[in-house]
Amino acid sequence: MAVQLDDQLMDILACPADHAPLRLGTVADPEADVLTCTSCGLRYPVVDGIPVLLADEALPAETAPGDGA
């Protein structure tokens, strides 16, 4: 299920780690229930429509194919 968040909310949400803007989903899965930092790549889960913007709850950045990970 794709995350549905208000455009105005998305305009003000930022990554708690480096304060960069967030985008819905991931590069590999735009329908993922996460917000992804446009700078560091950390992924923050969205649970029951509520973004969990805690660094301790963040998922690691995705690795691009061929990065050796």
Secondary structure, DSSP 8 states (H G I E B T S, - for coil): ------HHHHHH-B-TTT--BEEES-SS-TTSSEEEETTT--EEEEETTEE---GGG-B-----TTS--
